[in-house]
Amino acid sequence: MGVIDLGNASYVYMKYSKSGNRGFEGSSNRSSIIFQVKHRVVFSMASALPVKQVTEEGQQRLTGDSFIRPHLKKLSPYQPILPFEVLSTRLGREPEDIIKLDANENPYGPPPEVLEALGTMKFPYIYPDPESRRLRAALADDSGLESDYILAGCGADELIDLIMRCVLDPGDKIVDCPPTFTMYEFDANVNGAAVIKVPRNFDFSLNVERISEVVEMEKPKCIFLTSPNNPDGSIISDEVLLKILSLPILVVLDEAYIEFSGLESRMKWVKRHENLIVLRTFSKRAGLAGLRVGYGAFPSSIVEYLWRAKQPYNVSVAAEVAACAALQNPTYLENVKNALVREKGRLYKLLKGVPFLNPFPSYSNFILCEVTSGRDAKMLKEDLAKMGVMIRHYNNKELRGYVRVSVGKPEHTDVLMECLGRLS
Ligand SMILES: Cc1ncc(COP(=O)(O)O)c(C=O)c1O
């Protein structure tokens, strides 16, 4: 297959010559493509519109989705949580009157330095540093791992996808251990990979024996592990992690919530383990979910390929400015984390007292609860939403009848408990 360099062409004009050969002509407007069949222009298209093609043999319709890769047609859309403004309209409440405990966001937001830095940002009209040098230097100070091992992204989400794009050929396999963060499965599907599921044990611990068997039998390329795990908040011990690292598989350890666990990050382990990647984020620790900044620690032998494959400007100027400013106030980050960990303890005790909830102990800023006593988890979520309190409910195979409550400020817990009391 050849490559046609259209770098300088802003208008592409595709036509069939009388001999049936196809060629490119012209140059003036980037957004339209005109196809000619035997000198007859049969359609022009804008990217998102269905396409009609008429051939000399007769009428034939070709719609836009005929261009879509077949495996993507089977993809079910990711179900993100609703943004504040949409929720506000739906619930008929001001955004400020909605208590959002459904996406593990940090309700304290970032340190004040962040808003100040964003307000005085000097060069928003210049493309950002493709290497996010300032941020990576600050992250090296923060983590104790040299910046050469660190790559930043548009949220940890982008890095999950980037890793898959670098590692997986269509048809390759990944191991996923549900219940867990659903983006691993989603991105694997987008990347044309097969997902081998090794469900967690009853107590949400990893089924290491089964993982080992699957690695031997199916030869998957990588496994996604999460510590603390979303949605139950359990952690992975050194012993278990080392056992999995000893297998011939790339281990992506997602530490999006590590700050709340009281445990040290495994970022530095990437110097010792060629098959380990560790992902982290500013979304939770620094209240920057809306600005999209994540980062990862990678072995040197892997990171160079991610540099080659990533979008050059994946971390915006605003995101880098905000993340650097957040790291300048470690005391704020520590205080906010402590407040959330304290509040989690209080929330857990209170949820234990609710007759129709069975909460699970969590090392993170959320608590998973089984909805018991014949109550319906979806209805519980909807009833709370009507009262302006958003929680997450699950309806998948592993977690039917469960809800997850993010830890908020003490006043959020108070309102949640009052609402749960009204539903008792
Ligand atoms: C386990 C886990 N990893 C990654 C993310 C996404 O992080 P980011 O906001 O940096 O994309 C989340 C978000 O909820 C998460 O739960």
The ligand as an SDF file (V2000), in Angstrom:
LIG
                    3D

 16 16  0  0  0  0  0  0  0  0999 V2000
   -9.2550    3.8050   38.0180 C   0  0  0  0  0  0  0  0  0  0  0  0
   -9.3090    5.0580   37.2130 C   0  0  0  0  0  0  0  0  0  0  0  0
   -8.3290    5.3360   36.3530 N   0  0  0  0  0  0  0  0  0  0  0  0
   -8.3370    6.4360   35.6100 C   0  0  0  0  0  0  0  0  0  0  0  0
   -9.3790    7.3340   35.6980 C   0  0  0  0  0  0  0  0  0  0  0  0
   -9.3950    8.5180   34.7870 C   0  0  0  0  0  0  0  0  0  0  0  0
   -8.4760    9.4660   35.1820 O   0  0  0  0  0  0  0  0  0  0  0  0
   -8.3720   10.8130   34.3660 P   0  0  0  0  0  0  0  0  0  0  0  0
   -9.4040   11.7340   34.8850 O   0  0  0  0  0  0  0  0  0  0  0  0
   -6.9740   11.2800   34.6730 O   0  0  0  0  0  0  0  0  0  0  0  0
   -8.5530   10.4880   32.9310 O   0  0  0  0  0  0  0  0  0  0  0  0
  -10.4300    7.1060   36.5780 C   0  0  0  0  0  0  0  0  0  0  0  0
  -11.5430    8.0610   36.6620 C   0  0  0  0  0  0  0  0  0  0  0  0
  -12.5170    7.9220   37.3150 O   0  0  0  0  0  0  0  0  0  0  0  0
  -10.4010    5.9330   37.3480 C   0  0  0  0  0  0  0  0  0  0  0  0
  -11.4040    5.6230   38.1730 O   0  0  0  0  0  0  0  0  0  0  0  0
  1  2  1  0
  2  3  1  0
  2 15  2  0
  3  4  2  0
  4  5  1  0
  5  6  1  0
  5 12  2  0
  6  7  1  0
  7  8  1  0
  8  9  2  0
  8 10  1  0
  8 11  1  0
 12 13  1  0
 12 15  1  0
 13 14  2  0
 15 16  1  0
M  END
$$$$
